[in-house]
């Protein structure tokens, strides 16, 4: 028996989003167990799918595992309490996390269509956002406007908390968006994405709010990061390891003396979750395959001064990289 309680894995198995409960798969088929908050919508959505919607069993979901001689569960997504209870209920409990990682990493046509749509919405919303930047607005103002625009164009929500960083805040890769106000000459870094059909997009753009003629080092570094971004797109192929893929961009920054400022990995898988398998990083040996969707996001960060990240959601198709987010990546000065 397969026993799953993580909402994202439940969605992957059933195609029904947002439910809390449990999915089991055994010789009798696939069953979604969920309570009255979701059962009506789930029954309607899954009608004709072959998936049975059931009420929660008396005594809790662990009851479903009782008597199973072998049970597979994604243990990385299981609490210690749940794991102990499953071990008591079933004869043998095995970890199926790696099976989910592998299966979810290669997207089918429907999944790719949803990610494409999420990327198109992100592109359209960001293009509209550019006209909204004005001196004195806060990072929160800009993030709220972008999230509104993504919703306006059909997104069900954001892929993650939108990052808007003005000026020196851009030097922190995962800056906490706040009340810093935009000034003439500021660097603007925006890291954003949205969901459509349960799947994510991810994009980062870095730009200047006016040119005060004091950004020559920034402009030079931007050119190197952009070169690294395109080097990854041009050189990553099927069959590469995550380590080899990361090196396609890191090598460019090393040649320009900026690699020590590239403090994170080149990319991560994108799908139901914003961070998932595969990983494009210096110590990752996972193999890249057609149908995988991931980020291409080289960046450099100078503490207390500025940061630059240029990111697209991309996929492997026909052995080569195809970009899914497509707003202009040349340095934009508003």
Secondary structure, DSSP 4 states (H G I P E B T S, - for coil): -EEE--HHHHHHHHS--S--EEEEEETTEEEEEE-TTTHHHHHHHTTTTTPEEEPPPTT-GGGGGTT-SEEEE-GGGS-HHHHHHHHHHSSEEEE-HHHHHHHHHB--HHHHHHHHHHHHHHHHHHHHHGGG--TT-BHHHHHHHHHHHHHHTT-SEESS--EEEEGGGGGSTT----SPBP-TT-EEEEEE-EEETTEE--EEEEEESS--S--HHHHHHHHHHHHHHHHHHHH-BTT-BHHHHHHHHHHHHHHTT-GGG--S-SEEE-SSSSSEEEEESTT--PBP-TTBEEEE--EEEETTTEEEE-BEEEEEETTEEEES--S--SPPB-
